[in-house]
Amino acid sequence: MARIGFIGLGNMGAPMARNLAKAGHEVHGFDLSEAAMAAAEAGGVRRAASGAEAARGAEFILTMLPAGRHVRDAWLGAGELAAASGDAIRIDCSTIDVATAREVAQGARMLDAPVSGGTMGAENATLTFMVGGAEADFAAARPILEAMGKTVVHCGGPGAGQAAKLCNNMLLAISMIGTCEAFALAEKLGLSHEALFEVSSKSSGQCWSLTTYCPVPGPVPGSPANRGYKPGFATALMLKDLGLSQEAARSSGAETPLGAAALSLYERFAGEGGAERDFSGIIEMLRGRS
Ligand code: NAD
């Protein structure tokens, strides 16, 4: 069993750290928020007085922070986290831009390991990890990641995990909007939800947004459409990921016109009150009654 430092015990970090403790690891956690510390402590995480204290003596140090600037501050700022970390393997699970992921990894044994699966996946240890970094560090960290998730994929060198996350979520936003448009058009044409689902789920329109996360109530009983679009995956979080993918497209020179259109549609939905609703709720805006 390993000694682990865990910094950032928010909605995702607290349950992830609790799952590491549950698996028998010695987890020392730190968060700026007292409520976050208490939530982690209730699940067997030991309280540290600072990030540096959580890191000292650890074999693995995880960060789960809001955005790139927090991750840069944590690893390259004045908080002594890097100095306290020695030769430990650093694992950043936050969703951040590829450039910052590469910058903080320089000269360190560091993996970028963003996740998908949301807070339910964090609670149930069923997250998917997309990992960038050296093969040997990935192999060493794999059992730690497997205590928090059910799918762990090595995507390539530093930044590759973030790249995979941004590309996947851009595709997800585009496919969700496409699925919503198809249902909105079907409604205008007098075609039932069930009929469209029956056909498209078995033909060339098939996609995850339709068959697992259907944006209309009925065909997929567990989808957020069946509970008034309570998230799930909040539009505000999708907007963050779409912003990161457009930034990556600009800096790399990739053409992503549908990604840009998805960002602008989700910005509109958020501006019309959808920010805290599930991202599949954009169907209501596309129907013209948000
Ligand atoms: P959150 O805001 O609930 O948690 C972030 C925590 O970091 C907060 O508790 C905050 O106090 C703490 N923090 C900030 N700066 C700190 C510092 N210097 N030292 C110690 N603690 C610090 O956010 P979250 O929902 O847990 O998301 C974390 C990351 O995971 C984000 O990058 C997000 O994009 C990504 N993510 C979230 C979800 C989701 O469904 N919530 C899904 C996938 C990925």
Boltz pocket constraint, residues with backbone or C-beta under 6 A from the ligand:
constraints:
  - pocket:
      binder: B
      contacts: [[A, 7], [A, 8], [A, 9], [A, 10], [A, 11], [A, 12], [A, 13], [A, 30], [A, 31], [A, 32], [A, 33], [A, 36], [A, 51], [A, 64], [A, 65], [A, 66], [A, 67], [A, 70], [A, 74], [A, 93], [A, 94], [A, 95], [A, 96], [A, 115], [A, 116], [A, 117], [A, 118], [A, 119], [A, 232], [A, 233], [A, 237], [A, 240]]
      max_distance: 6.0
